[in-house]
Amino acid sequence: MMRKIYLLTAILLLFGMQLSAQGQLNKSAEEWKEKLKSINSELANAFINKDINVVMSYYDDKQPTCMPEFHMALYTKGGIQYYYEQWFKNVTISTYKRDIYEVLLIKNYLIEIGTFTNNFTRVGGSPFVYEGKYMNVWRIEKNQDLKLISEIWGANTAVDKSNFSFIKPQASIMPKLVVNKAVSDEVNKRNDGIAKLVKERKGEKHATEFFEKDAIYMTYDTPMLVGMDNIKPYFMEHEKPNGVSIDFIQIKASTMISLGKFVLEYGYYYVDVSWDNKKGKATVTGKSTNLWKRDENGTLMLYRQMVNHD
């Protein structure tokens, strides 16, 4: 009799735990947004107080991706910690604030988009106001903890890279691409299409053929662009011929995560550009976090994208 009671108790306990976990997973995006607000408040205090342990506690242990503005992407927790330690060693942050614009819940992932203010002063320097936008990707763990698997950010206006010269560059090995080949081939084909239009300076097609109408595009030196009415004019201006030649362009990916009708991709670009009949030349490199979404025809379209320079 006692054995049956113990067995029944164990079953009820297990059932209750499953219901609790299921209830947590069924949280709405708005409920997760409240949790992210709390995390952002904790991180803001950590940045101001130079508490590296709190900052690092949220990163994925195995394969995080950090895409700082004016720095190559970082793929290890140790590399990310070293990056932030240089911040804490060389600057004093007086104000650090994130305002969430949107949180998307896709399976067990959260896509967080927002704006930030980071007012800091370098040792022996003048105060600097660093304002921009960011895109973070969080994974919801089985115990309902949130792990930061990637982040990218960039300024709303053109800023001098020398403001961040206290950061020593470090190399990081790009993770191997592990995803269904059909998905990777599809994304790579879309990226090739983008590269072709950039090279041909066809900005309008770049916007209308590769972005959803309700997309959000976040690029360098520019505030968040919401919707096609803002995205299309940007590309028409940014990619008009105007004597500029794209001599070489390469877009590639390191990691992709297939999420049903969505695909999360970490992309990288290399561009050789020239102007004034080759009298001026430059090489531009950078990275992006791309959230693709299938449209009604099954075609992958950019739904959320953020880009910055190395």
VENQUICOR-V814276 format. One record per pair of residues at least 4 apart in sequence whose ideal C-beta (glycine too) atoms are under 8 Angstrom apart, sorted by the first residue. I is the first residue (numbers start at 1). J is the second residue. D is the distance in whole Angstrom. If there is no record, write none. Layout:
<<I;J;D> <I;J;D>>
//
This chain:
<<1;5;7> <2;6;6> <3;7;6> <4;8;6> <5;9;6> <6;10;6> <7;11;6> <8;12;6> <9;13;6> <10;14;6> <11;15;6> <12;16;6> <13;17;6> <14;18;6> <15;19;6> <16;20;6> <17;21;6> <18;22;6> <19;23;6> <20;24;7> <21;25;6> <21;142;7> <21;144;8> <22;26;6> <23;27;8> <24;144;5> <25;108;7> <25;140;7> <27;31;4> <27;32;6> <27;105;8> <28;32;7> <28;105;7> <29;33;6> <29;103;5> <29;104;6> <29;105;4> <29;110;8> <30;34;7> <30;103;8> <31;35;7> <32;36;6> <32;103;6> <32;105;6> <32;110;5> <32;140;8> <32;146;8> <33;37;6> <33;100;6> <33;103;4> <34;38;7> <35;39;6> <35;146;7> <36;40;6> <36;100;6> <36;103;6> <36;110;7> <36;112;6> <36;138;7> <36;146;7> <37;41;7> <37;100;6> <38;42;7> <39;43;6> <39;58;7> <39;146;7> <40;44;6> <40;98;4> <40;100;7> <41;45;7> <42;46;6> <42;54;6> <43;47;6> <43;54;7> <43;55;6> <43;58;7> <43;96;8> <43;98;8> <44;48;7> <44;96;4> <44;97;6> <44;98;7> <45;49;6> <45;51;8> <45;54;8> <46;50;8> <46;51;4> <46;52;8> <46;54;4> <46;55;5> <47;55;7> <47;87;8> <47;93;5> <47;96;4> <47;118;8> <48;93;5> <48;94;7> <48;95;8> <48;96;6> <50;88;4> <50;93;8> <51;55;7> <52;56;6> <52;81;6> <52;84;6> <52;85;6> <52;88;6> <53;57;6> <55;84;6> <56;77;7> <56;80;7> <56;81;5> <56;84;8> <58;146;7> <58;147;7> <58;148;5> <59;64;5> <59;66;8> <59;77;5> <59;80;6> <59;147;7> <59;148;5> <60;64;4> <60;77;8> <60;139;7> <60;147;5> <60;148;6> <60;149;5> <61;77;6> <61;147;8> <63;75;7> <63;149;8> <63;175;6> <63;255;8> <64;74;8> <64;75;7> <64;76;7> <64;77;6> <64;80;6> <64;148;7> <64;149;6> <64;150;7> <65;73;6> <65;74;7> <65;75;6> <65;149;7> <65;150;4> <65;151;8> <65;175;8> <65;254;8> <65;255;7> <65;266;6> <66;73;7> <66;74;4> <66;75;8> <66;79;8> <66;80;5> <66;83;7> <66;150;7> <66;151;6> <67;73;5> <67;74;8> <67;150;7> <67;151;7> <67;152;4> <67;153;8> <67;266;8> <67;287;5> <67;288;8> <67;289;7> <67;308;6> <68;74;7> <68;83;6> <68;153;7> <68;167;8> <68;308;8> <69;132;7> <69;153;6> <69;154;5> <69;155;7> <69;164;8> <69;220;8> <69;308;5> <69;309;7> <70;161;5> <70;164;5> <70;167;8> <70;308;8> <70;309;6> <70;310;7> <71;83;7> <71;164;8> <71;167;6> <71;169;7> <71;310;6> <72;169;7> <72;170;8> <72;171;7> <72;172;7> <72;287;8> <72;310;5> <73;172;6> <73;174;8> <73;254;8> <73;266;7> <73;268;7> <73;287;5> <74;79;4> <74;80;5> <74;83;6> <74;170;7> <74;172;5> <75;79;7> <75;172;5> <75;173;7> <75;174;7> <75;175;6> <75;254;8> <76;80;7> <76;172;6> <77;81;6> <78;82;6> <79;83;7> <79;170;6> <79;172;5> <80;84;7> <81;85;6> <82;86;7> <82;170;7> <83;87;7> <83;167;7> <83;170;7> <84;88;6> <85;89;6> <86;90;6> <86;166;6> <86;167;5> <86;168;6> <87;91;6> <87;93;8> <87;120;8> <87;166;8> <87;167;8> <89;166;8> <90;122;6> <90;123;6> <90;166;4> <91;120;4> <91;121;6> <91;122;5> <91;123;7> <91;166;7> <92;120;6> <92;121;5> <92;123;8> <93;118;6> <93;119;7> <93;120;5> <94;119;5> <94;120;7> <94;121;7> <94;127;7> <95;117;6> <95;118;7> <95;119;4> <96;116;8> <96;117;7> <96;118;5> <96;119;8> <97;116;7> <97;117;5> <98;114;5> <98;115;7> <98;116;5> <98;134;7> <99;114;5> <99;115;5> <99;116;8> <100;112;6> <100;113;7> <100;114;4> <101;113;5> <101;114;5> <101;115;7> <101;133;8> <101;224;7> <102;111;8> <102;112;8> <102;113;5> <102;114;8> <102;216;7> <103;110;6> <103;111;7> <103;112;5> <103;113;8> <104;110;7> <104;111;4> <104;113;8> <104;291;8> <104;304;7> <105;109;8> <105;110;6> <106;110;8> <106;111;7> <106;259;5> <106;260;8> <106;262;5> <107;259;5> <107;260;7> <108;139;6> <108;140;4> <109;137;6> <109;138;7> <109;139;6> <109;140;7> <109;149;8> <109;257;7> <109;259;6> <109;264;7> <110;137;7> <110;138;4> <110;139;8> <110;140;7> <110;146;7> <111;135;7> <111;136;8> <111;137;6> <111;264;8> <111;291;6> <111;304;6> <112;134;8> <112;135;7> <112;136;4> <112;137;8> <112;138;7> <113;133;7> <113;134;7> <113;135;5> <113;216;6> <113;218;8> <113;224;8> <113;304;7> <113;306;8> <114;133;7> <114;134;6> <115;131;7> <115;132;7> <115;133;5> <115;134;7> <115;156;8> <115;224;7> <116;130;8> <116;131;7> <116;132;6> <116;133;7> <116;134;5> <116;153;7> <117;129;7> <117;130;7> <117;131;5> <118;130;4> <118;131;8> <119;127;6> <119;128;7> <119;129;5> <119;130;7> <120;127;7> <120;128;6> <120;130;7> <121;125;6> <121;126;7> <121;127;5> <121;128;7> <122;126;8> <122;128;7> <122;163;8> <122;166;6> <128;163;6> <130;155;7> <130;159;7> <130;163;8> <131;155;7> <131;156;5> <131;157;8> <132;153;6> <132;154;5> <132;155;4> <132;156;5> <133;153;7> <133;154;7> <133;156;7> <133;218;5> <133;223;7> <133;224;5> <133;306;7> <134;151;7> <134;152;7> <134;153;4> <134;154;8> <134;306;8> <135;151;7> <135;152;5> <135;153;8> <135;218;6> <135;289;5> <135;304;7> <135;306;4> <136;148;6> <136;150;7> <136;151;5> <136;152;8> <137;148;8> <137;149;5> <137;150;4> <137;151;8> <137;264;7> <137;289;7> <138;146;5> <138;147;7> <138;148;6> <138;149;7> <139;146;7> <139;147;5> <139;149;5> <140;144;7> <140;145;8> <140;146;6> <141;145;4> <141;146;7> <141;147;6> <150;266;7> <150;289;6> <152;287;7> <152;288;7> <152;289;5> <152;306;5> <152;308;6> <153;306;8> <153;308;7> <154;218;7> <154;219;8> <154;220;5> <154;221;8> <154;306;7> <154;307;8> <154;308;4> <154;309;8> <155;159;5> <155;220;7> <155;221;7> <156;221;8> <156;222;7> <156;223;5> <157;221;6> <157;222;8> <158;221;4> <159;163;6> <159;221;8> <161;165;7> <174;254;4> <174;268;8> <175;254;5> <175;255;5> <177;184;6> <177;253;6> <177;254;6> <177;255;7> <177;256;7> <178;255;7> <179;183;5> <179;184;5> <179;255;8> <179;256;4> <179;257;7> <179;258;6> <180;184;7> <180;258;6> <181;185;6> <182;186;6> <183;187;6> <183;256;6> <183;258;5> <183;263;6> <184;188;6> <184;253;7> <184;256;6> <185;189;6> <186;190;7> <186;263;8> <186;300;6> <187;191;6> <187;253;6> <187;256;6> <187;263;6> <187;265;6> <187;292;7> <187;300;7> <188;192;6> <188;252;8> <188;253;7> <189;193;7> <190;194;7> <190;210;7> <190;292;7> <190;300;5> <191;195;6> <191;251;4> <191;252;7> <191;253;7> <191;267;7> <192;196;6> <192;251;7> <193;197;7> <193;209;7> <193;210;7> <194;198;6> <194;206;6> <194;210;6> <194;251;6> <195;199;6> <195;249;5> <195;250;7> <195;251;5> <196;200;6> <197;202;5> <197;203;8> <197;205;5> <197;206;5> <197;209;8> <197;210;8> <197;239;8> <198;206;7> <198;239;6> <198;246;6> <198;249;6> <198;271;8> <199;246;4> <199;249;6> <201;239;5> <201;240;6> <201;241;5> <201;244;7> <201;246;7> <202;206;6> <202;239;7> <203;207;7> <203;232;8> <203;234;8> <203;235;4> <203;236;4> <203;237;7> <203;238;6> <203;239;3> <203;240;6> <204;208;6> <204;232;6> <204;235;7> <204;236;5> <205;209;5> <206;210;6> <206;235;5> <206;239;6> <207;211;5> <207;228;7> <207;231;5> <207;232;4> <207;234;8> <207;235;4> <207;236;7> <208;228;7> <208;232;6> <210;301;6> <210;302;6> <211;215;4> <211;217;7> <211;228;7> <211;231;6> <211;301;6> <211;302;5> <211;305;8> <212;228;8> <212;293;6> <212;295;7> <212;301;5> <212;302;7> <212;303;5> <213;227;7> <213;228;5> <214;227;6> <214;228;8> <214;303;8> <215;227;7> <215;228;7> <215;231;6> <215;301;7> <215;302;6> <215;303;6> <215;304;7> <215;305;7> <216;224;6> <216;225;7> <216;226;5> <216;227;8> <216;303;8> <216;304;5> <216;305;8> <217;224;8> <217;225;4> <217;230;8> <217;231;5> <217;234;7> <217;302;7> <217;305;5> <217;306;8> <218;222;8> <218;224;5> <218;225;7> <218;305;7> <218;306;4> <218;307;7> <219;225;7> <219;234;8> <219;306;8> <219;307;5> <219;308;8> <220;286;8> <220;307;6> <220;308;6> <220;309;6> <222;234;7> <225;230;4> <225;231;5> <225;234;6> <226;230;6> <227;231;7> <228;232;5> <229;233;8> <230;234;7> <231;235;7> <232;236;6> <233;237;6> <234;238;6> <235;239;5> <236;240;6> <243;275;5> <243;276;6> <244;273;6> <244;274;8> <244;275;5> <245;273;7> <245;274;5> <245;275;7> <245;278;8> <246;271;6> <246;272;7> <246;273;6> <247;272;4> <247;273;7> <247;274;6> <248;270;8> <248;271;7> <248;272;4> <249;269;7> <249;270;7> <249;271;5> <249;272;8> <250;269;7> <250;270;5> <250;271;8> <251;267;6> <251;268;7> <251;269;5> <252;267;7> <252;268;6> <253;265;5> <253;266;6> <253;267;5> <253;268;7> <254;266;5> <254;267;8> <254;268;7> <255;265;7> <255;266;5> <256;263;6> <256;264;7> <256;265;5> <256;266;8> <257;263;7> <257;264;4> <257;265;8> <258;262;8> <258;263;6> <259;263;7> <259;264;6> <261;293;6> <261;294;4> <262;291;6> <262;292;7> <262;293;5> <262;294;8> <262;303;7> <263;291;8> <263;292;4> <263;300;6> <264;289;8> <264;290;7> <264;291;6> <264;292;8> <265;289;8> <265;290;4> <265;291;8> <265;292;6> <266;287;7> <266;288;7> <266;289;6> <266;290;8> <267;287;7> <267;288;4> <267;289;8> <267;290;5> <268;285;8> <268;286;7> <268;287;5> <268;288;8> <269;284;8> <269;285;7> <269;286;6> <269;287;7> <269;288;7> <269;307;8> <270;283;7> <270;284;8> <270;285;5> <271;283;7> <271;284;5> <271;285;7> <272;281;7> <272;282;8> <272;283;5> <273;281;7> <273;282;5> <273;283;8> <273;284;6> <274;278;5> <274;279;8> <274;280;6> <274;281;5> <274;282;8> <275;279;7> <275;280;5> <276;280;5> <284;309;7> <285;309;7> <285;310;5> <286;307;6> <286;308;6> <286;309;5> <286;310;6> <287;307;7> <287;308;7> <287;310;7> <288;305;6> <288;306;6> <288;307;4> <288;308;8> <289;305;7> <289;306;5> <290;302;6> <290;304;8> <290;305;5> <291;302;7> <291;303;5> <291;304;4> <291;305;7> <292;300;4> <292;301;7> <292;302;6> <292;303;6> <293;300;7> <293;301;6> <293;302;8> <293;303;4> <294;298;5> <294;299;7> <294;300;6> <294;301;7> <295;299;5> <295;301;5>>
//
